[in-house]
Amino acid sequence: MKKIKLDELQLAIMQVLWDKGEATVAEIQEALKDSRDLAITTIGTVLSRLEDKKKAVTHVTQGRKYVYRAIISEQETKSSMVHSLVKQLFKGQSASLVNHLLQEDELDKNELEQLKEMIKNAEKKQGE
């Protein structure tokens, strides 16, 4: 599994790209304006790092604009980051992460029902 570590701002920008498919710096700024007041230059710098260092995005030039798109998937990113979290904080034990969420009241009643259903489905799969 490819190791992917993104900070909060990088994740926010990637979420825009995953949602839109592709976007310019200005379109990303517009998409994030309600939650973050970011300068165009800040977004451009983060995108450059995501492209050059993280190999998470690529761009094409259209006129004078760069149009960015994600080259790593949202699922791949989630899997990598959760795997790292479990490994670092919970000694590789996924059940410890779930226990933590249960102990800290992080899950509401609806989420608990969803989790129970997921466990049933996982048990069925393993029984096959």
Protein Blocks (a to p, Z undefined) as FASTA:
>chain_A
ZZddddfklmmmmmmmmmnopacfklmmmmmmmmoccdfklmmmmmmmmmmmnopaccdd
ehjaccdddfbdfklmmmmmmmmmmmmmnnopaklmmmmmmmnopacfklmmmmmmmmmm
mmmmmmZZ
